[in-house]
Amino acid sequence: MSRATSLRATSWKDKTVLVTGASAGIGAALARELGARGANLVLAARRRERLLALAAELGARASVVVVEVDVTRDGSVEAAVAEAERAFGGLDVVVANAGFAVTGRFERLSLDDYRRQLETNVFGVLRTIQAALPAIKRARGRVAIMGSVVGHIPTPGVSPYAMSKFAVRALAEALHDELRDDGVTVTLLSPGFVVSDIGRVDNHGERHDRDGARAPAWLRMPTDEAARQIVAAIEARRREAVITAHGRFGVFVYRHAPWLVRAALRLSRRRAAGRRAGGPEGRVD
């Protein structure tokens, strides 16, 4: 099968995939899943030592190259694309996964907080796709963009993150139709609550040992299962995949009865405030 042939087969053997944000969380889980399926991997992130550890873990199961990349810097992702072409002769799939979440009430955040969020989660995606697109078009391959259920359901306390994910959702929708005639498909991936490192990263993009994720453990999908669903969606060239059952339910209800979701969110916030205050009468203003 030539590189210009669409990826119709179920096997990823000898297909080359670039994953940004591959040093931890969903990105690392995608590397493990794709490596197990025989893909050639180009793993990109800021933390080179973690990428090297992941490559050593994958061992003989996959061909892996690692590239230190910062998606907030112009020209950085181009180095990863060049490495893919040097090592493997081309690029079939790019997964724009790098990102983090700025959280907090609006009046407590600065313009710099919003700029920092959009620089990584929006402009980082743009830089990744712009760098990879010429090679992807030659392969008639796939672009995958990491969105979020929050890109469908705006949630109080995470307005910068929600803005960023609404933006990449719009980008994915537009590019899906723009690139159709080039044989390139664009898949928007919208996870709900998944076990990942996003709760360990603060508003400045720095990682900490403490997990600040707000979702209860029982509701969070294991990362390896999320990776399997994501890979299946990319392979099937789906326009969008909402990952997790609760995410699909929430998106469906918000589309058809947004008032119901808003009421549930208000009730959840009041209960959380009540627990913090030591009684049932707490409220969030």
Residue pairs with C-beta under 8 A, 6 or more apart in sequence:
1 9
3 89
3 90
3 92
3 138
3 139
4 138
4 139
4 140
5 140
6 140
6 183
7 15
7 92
7 93
7 141
7 142
7 235
10 235
11 37
11 38
12 34
12 37
12 38
12 39
12 231
12 235
13 37
13 38
13 39
14 38
14 39
14 40
15 38
15 39
15 40
15 92
15 93
16 39
16 40
16 41
16 42
16 84
16 88
16 89
16 90
16 91
16 92
16 93
17 34
17 39
17 40
17 41
17 42
17 91
17 92
17 93
17 94
17 95
18 42
18 44
18 80
18 81
18 84
18 91
18 93
18 94
18 95
18 132
19 27
19 30
19 31
19 34
19 41
19 42
19 43
19 44
19 95
19 97
20 27
20 44
20 45
20 69
20 71
20 77
20 80
20 95
20 96
20 97
20 98
20 124
20 128
21 27
21 44
21 45
21 71
21 97
21 98
21 99
21 146
22 28
22 30
22 31
22 43
22 44
22 45
22 51
22 54
22 97
23 43
23 45
23 46
23 47
23 50
23 51
23 54
24 45
24 47
24 50
24 196
24 197
24 207
25 196
25 197
25 198
25 223
26 97
26 146
26 191
26 194
26 196
26 223
26 226
26 227
26 230
27 43
27 45
27 95
27 97
27 98
28 50
28 54
28 223
29 223
29 224
29 226
29 227
30 95
30 97
30 227
30 230
30 231
31 41
31 43
31 54
31 58
31 64
32 54
32 57
32 58
32 224
32 227
33 224
33 227
33 228
33 230
33 231
34 41
34 62
34 231
35 41
35 58
35 61
35 62
35 64
36 61
36 62
37 231
38 62
39 62
39 93
40 62
40 63
40 64
40 84
40 87
40 88
41 58
41 62
41 63
41 64
41 65
42 64
42 65
42 66
42 67
42 80
42 83
42 84
42 87
42 88
42 91
43 51
43 54
43 55
43 64
43 65
43 66
43 67
44 51
44 66
44 67
44 68
44 69
44 77
44 80
44 98
45 51
45 68
45 69
45 98
46 68
46 69
46 70
48 66
48 68
51 66
51 67
51 68
52 66
54 64
54 66
55 64
55 65
55 66
58 64
63 87
63 88
65 83
65 84
65 87
67 79
67 80
67 83
69 76
69 77
69 79
69 80
69 98
70 76
71 77
71 98
71 120
71 123
71 124
71 125
71 127
71 128
72 119
72 120
72 123
72 124
74 127
76 127
77 127
77 128
77 131
77 132
78 131
80 131
81 91
81 131
81 132
81 135
84 90
84 91
84 135
85 91
85 135
90 135
90 138
90 139
91 132
91 135
91 136
91 139
91 141
92 136
92 139
92 141
92 142
93 136
93 141
93 142
93 143
93 144
93 234
94 128
94 129
94 132
94 136
94 141
94 142
94 143
94 144
95 144
95 146
95 234
96 124
96 125
96 128
96 129
96 143
96 144
96 145
96 146
96 168
97 144
97 146
98 120
98 124
98 128
99 120
99 121
99 124
99 125
99 146
99 164
99 198
100 117
100 120
100 121
100 198
100 201
100 205
101 117
101 158
101 160
101 161
101 198
101 201
102 109
102 113
102 114
102 116
102 117
102 158
102 160
102 161
102 203
103 157
103 158
103 160
103 161
103 203
104 113
104 157
104 203
105 156
105 157
106 159
109 159
109 160
109 203
113 160
113 203
114 160
114 163
116 203
116 204
116 205
117 160
117 161
117 163
117 164
118 160
118 163
118 164
118 167
120 164
120 205
121 161
121 164
121 165
121 167
121 168
122 164
122 167
122 168
122 171
125 145
125 146
125 168
125 171
126 171
129 143
129 145
129 175
132 143
133 143
133 184
135 141
136 142
136 143
136 184
137 179
137 182
137 183
137 184
140 182
140 183
140 184
141 184
142 184
142 185
142 186
142 187
142 234
142 237
143 175
143 179
143 184
143 185
143 186
143 187
144 186
144 187
144 189
144 230
144 233
144 234
145 168
145 171
145 172
145 186
145 187
145 188
145 189
146 168
146 189
146 191
147 165
147 168
147 169
147 172
147 188
147 189
147 190
147 191
147 240
148 161
148 165
148 190
148 191
149 190
149 191
149 192
149 242
149 244
149 247
149 250
149 251
150 158
150 161
150 162
150 165
151 162
151 165
151 166
151 168
151 169
151 190
152 169
152 190
152 242
152 250
152 251
152 254
152 255
153 250
153 251
153 254
153 261
154 162
154 166
155 162
155 265
156 265
156 269
156 284
165 190
168 188
169 188
169 190
172 186
172 187
172 188
172 240
173 188
175 186
176 185
176 186
176 188
176 239
179 185
179 186
185 237
185 239
186 239
187 233
187 234
187 237
187 238
187 239
187 240
187 241
188 239
188 240
188 241
189 230
189 233
189 234
189 240
189 241
189 243
190 240
190 241
190 242
190 243
190 247
190 251
191 221
191 226
191 230
191 242
191 243
191 244
191 247
192 221
192 242
192 243
192 244
192 246
192 247
192 248
192 250
193 213
193 215
193 219
193 220
193 221
193 244
193 246
193 247
194 220
194 221
194 222
194 223
194 226
194 243
194 244
195 220
195 221
195 222
195 223
195 226
196 213
196 223
197 207
198 213
199 211
199 212
199 213
199 214
200 207
200 208
200 209
200 210
200 211
200 212
201 207
201 208
202 208
213 220
219 246
221 243
221 244
226 243
226 244
229 241
229 243
230 241
230 243
232 241
233 241
242 248
242 251
250 261
253 260
253 261
254 261
269 284
270 282
270 283
270 284
271 280
272 282
272 284
273 282
273 283
273 284
274 280
274 281
274 282
274 283
275 282
276 282
